[in-house]
Amino acid sequence: MGRIHDGIDGRLGEWLEAQPVFFVATAPSDRDGHLNLSPKGNRGELAVLDSGRVAYLDQTGSGIETLAHLSDDGRIVVMACAFEGAPRIVRLHGRGRAVLPGDPDWDHLAGRFVARGGDPDGPGVRSVVVVEVTRVADSCGYGVPFMAFAGHRPTMDEWAARKGREGLASYRAAHNSTSLDGLPGLS
């Protein structure tokens, strides 16, 4: 049924990067705080950096839970599951951090997404989340339904492009400065 892997090998990495959607879950250190689970579209936005690290492009959203939780305690799990082909669920547990545009690691990480067809300079991108993976586990996925992938929604990019840089800065100041539990987000 399930097994633990020593790391992300080439075949598993290719499978992860090929999934059109993945999920990210985080939690604050306060046990009464709100857990967060977010779906992420993968248009070249998930990159396996090596056998123990993955990264993804973090888009502007209505909240800042993931980045606030990572700053608070760093715990994260990234999950992908097969909606086509053989059944499979893979979970990557680890510690995450956000790399913002202008940070020393930004240019190197951005190049990893460009090589995969992702757009780190896309209008809605606010950070790259890097995960130091401490546990790689897969399970059967027998309960995951078959679903046909019809395509990625253009809505996020269109919304961010309409806002423009100044509009996005204002939106982030209003909606991404603190988490649901009052943890600091983007300054």
PyMOL commands that set and color helices and strands:
alter all, ss='L'
color gray80, all
select helices_A, chain A and resi 10-18+65-72+106-114+155-175
alter helices_A, ss='H'
color red, helices_A
select strands_A, chain A and resi 3-5+21-26+36-41+46-50+53-59+75-81+89-99+125-139
alter strands_A, ss='S'
color yellow, strands_A
deselect
rebuild
show_as cartoon
